[in-house]
C-alpha cells in the first residue's frame, strides 16, 4: 500500500532519473573546449602527425585508426561528429616505446578524425583523416 511519503519519494526519484541525462549532456565539452583544454590555447601546426584510417567505413561500429606522432609525449583523438567528440587521450611515459596509437573507434557519421599531439618541446601538432561512414556506429 502506498503512503503519502512513499508516493512523494517515488515521484522525486522519477523526476531525478528524467533530468539526469540532461545534466550529463550539458557537461560534454565541445571540440573547441577539448582542443583548448589539451593545448592550453597554444598554436597548433598542421604537420608532423599521421592519422591512418580507412577512407570508407561500411560500419561505424568498429573503425580502425592509427596515429603516428614522432616526438610526442601525449596524443588526443577527436571525432567531432560523435555525441562525445573527445574519444582518446594518451600520455607517453619515459619508458614508452614509439609514440604511436592504434585503436578502434565508433563513428556516428562521416567525419574528419583529428589527432592532436603535444611534442616533447611543448609545441603542438595535428593530423587529420576523413572517414566516410555508410552505417553510423553511435546510434541508440
Protein Blocks (a to p, Z undefined) as FASTA:
>chain_A
ZZfklmmmmmmmmmmmmmmmmmmmmmpccfklmmmmmnnopacddehiacdddfbdfblk
lccdddddehiabdcdddfkbmblblbdcdddfkbccdddddddddfbdcddddddddfk
opacddddddddfbdckbZZ
